[in-house]
Amino acid sequence: MELREAFRSSSLSPAGWGTVLVILMFVSGVSRPAWSATPPAEGRDSAQGETLSYEITEPVDKGKYLSSWYNQNFTLIGSKDISFGPQPVDDIYLEYEYFGRKGPFELYGYIDIPKVLGIGNSHDNGVWDKGSPVFMEHEPRISIDELLGRKLGFGPFKEFYVAFDWIYDHGHNSDNRGNTLYSGLGTDIETGTPLSLSANFYARRQWENYGAANEYSWDGYRAQLKYILPLGAFSNGASLTYIGFTNFDFGSDLHDKAGPSRTANATVATNVLLYSFTHLRFMAVGRYFHNGGQWKDDTELNFGEGPFRARSNGWGYYFGVGYQF
């Protein structure tokens, strides 16, 4: 959901937002029993899983879900002013998301179909107009504790993992393609509250990067913090949850290789409110960008269509409706 937005810009059409509103009006009357807002059970209380709609669920009867441990959902998402590049992007896209824990394996990932309704701003290209037909991210973690059969945790650190984050954007040629692997270590942190907290520290292996100067190299690091806080449950069967995650990328050589328009670091902080029933889910998201995509804010750029000032700092927003099964 991230790097594919690197070369697009703002103002979603009225028809685009109208599509989202019609869908929300159509499904808003559905009410089913809610996911509990109580703290997750032991072994399932990780905040791992970068997403706009991540939710921890207990094993449930297969009459409600297809699996007791493997959670899935489809979500239609409208986004505005998303600054993973120098020109903010608006888009409406479809996302398939999965997450779960089985033995030592903690799984999370999503697959996006960009611009699935053909709606976006002038810099938004997707599956129907020679843009990327698919963007995906997969974040598996493997418990070192369970592999060794012993508890390695100490103090507030409950469990340790080998952690990965693979991000792939299948652009129509190499200059429009991104392929990045983060690998490192992760842990879950005891907070003594209903707040679930996880941290990961990665080294970055960069393959394609939309033609940037750091392609095909080890380039920099990522420190990642993820947190989930149940806010409450309601008499109509719904629950409200806050989900947040922050990525801090640093130590890159891109600034030295590509010049003053690129940076050695970037920060993205995401804040999600998830209102969910057993199956139906609504989300509203505010995401803050600083040097989004390692572009230096307010530098002058020209991609062949005239000069413009980069806008890689500031807030972007997402709204979505999904169905979990």
Beta strands, then each sheet from edge to edge (+ up, - down):
strand 1: 70-82
strand 2: 89-102
strand 3: 105-113
strand 4: 135-138
strand 5: 141-143
strand 6: 157-169
strand 7: 178-189
strand 8: 196-209
strand 9: 217-233
strand 10: 239-250
strand 11: 266-276
strand 12: 280-290
strand 13: 300-302
strand 14: 307-309
strand 15: 314-324
sheet 1: 1+ 2- 3+ 4- 6+ 5-
sheet 2: 1+ 15- 12+ 11- 10+ 9- 8+ 7-
sheet 3: 13+ 14-
end
